Each structure stands twice: as structure tokens, then as C-alpha cells.
Amino acid sequence: MAEYSRGELLVLLTLEKCGPLTPGQLINITDSSSAHVAKIIRKLTSKSLVSRNADPADKRRVVAELTEKGHQTAREQYEQIIDLVAGLMNSLGEEKSRQVIISIDYVIRIIRNRKEAGL
């Protein structure tokens, strides 16, 4: 996983889950700046993982879309993340793993509430 930045992984996995997105949509979903998303799209395009295409709904707009190599890379990275998390949780044991899950759920609820409140 070290060959990709967190931002690159976030965009790869977001495009794998959501399909083609405009840069604006990526900015909203990833909560990143326009400059950061543009830089990530350029990097992923140079690695042949993402292509930039005209939006079928509005030819004036551009969408970022995973290439076949991008889909394969996203799936491989996802599997590596799952394996890493599963290994960490197994090493914690059942009770501590349950506490981690409860804590993560709590943090997610806080983040959602803050987003809904516009913070």
C-alpha cells in the first residue's frame, strides 16, 4: 500500500464504489480541496489508473473514471486494507475488538452529526 498516498487510495476506492464522478463530487465525498483532488487525479491519470472523460450527462463537464487497471488496483488495495484490519482485530482479541468497533461507530456518528450541522 505504500506506493499510493492516503488521498490516492481514497479517490481510487471512492471511484470503485461510486463509479465515474466529477471533480466537484469527489471534493464533496472526500472532503478535500479542489487543488488536492486535481493533483490526485493528475497522479492517478499518469499511473494509468484513472481517465478523464466528458460527462455523458453534460459534455461541458469532465468525470474521473477508473481504467481497468484502476479497478484492479482498487480491488487489490481494498483486499490489503481488509487483511490488515482483520489481522489487527484478531491480535486484539474479541473484547478489545468489540471496544474498538464501538469507538469507531461513535466517532462516525459524531462526524455525521457535525457534517449535518454544517461544521
N, C-alpha and C positions, 0 to 999 in steps of 0.2 A: 504494500500500500504506500510505501514511501515515495514512489515515483510520481504521485499525484498529491497536490495540496488539498487541504480540507475543502477549500472553495471549489476546486475542480471536482472532487468527489461529490460534493453537494449538488452541483449542477448536473453531473453525469447521472446520479441517482434520481434526481428530480425529473430529468428528461425521460429516463427509463420508466418512471412511474406515470408521468402525466402525458407523455408524448410531446410533439412539437409545441414550443412556446415562444412568444415574442420576448425580446429582452425585458420589456416592461413587466410581463408576467413573471419572469424569472426574478426580477428585482423584488417584486411583492412577495413571492413564495419564499425566497431565500433570505429576505430581509437584508439585502446587500445594496451597496450603492451602484449607480449606473456605471461608474468608472470601473468598479471591481468586476461587475458582470461582463462588461465589454472586454476587459482584459482576460477573463477566464474563457469567454467564447473564442477569442483570438488564439489562446493557447491550445484549447481543445480542437480547434479547427486545424491548427498547424500540426497536431498529432493525428489528424485524420479520424478523430472521434466524433466530431460534430460538423454538420454542414449548415450553411446559412442559405435559406431558400425563401422565395416570395411566399407570402401568406396566401393560401388559396382563397381565403375569405376577403382579403383586401390586398391586391397586388402591390400597393404602395408600401406595405409593411413587410418586415423580414421576420422569419421564425428560425429559431435554432432547433435543429433536429439531429438525433443520433444517427450516425452511419452504422452499417452492420458491425464494423469494428467497435464502434462506440457501445452498441447494445451488448456485445460480447464482453467488453471491458467492464461495463456497469454490472453485469451479472456476476462476473468473476470477483469484482471488488465487494459486491454485496455479500457473496458467499464468504469471503475472507473476514468481513466485519462480523457476520453471524458466528463464524467459527471462533473468532477472538472473544466475542461477548460470551458465548456458551462456555468456553474454557475458563474465563474469569468467574462466571457464575458458579460453575462446578467446583472451582477451587475455594469459593467462599462457603460452600455448604448450603443446606436448604434454608435454615433460619436467617442467615445473613443475606442470602439471595432474596428472600421474601422482603426483608427490610429495605434492600436496595430498590426493588421494584416499587414498593410503597413510596419511597422517597422520590423516585423518578416521576411517578404518577402525580405526586403533589407538586413538583416543580412544573410539570407540563400544565397542570390546572392554573397555577399562578401565571405562567406565560400567556395562556389563552385569555385569562381574565384581564391581564394588562393590555393585551392586543385589542380586546373588545372595548376596553375603556379608552383606547387611543393613546396609551402610554408607551 
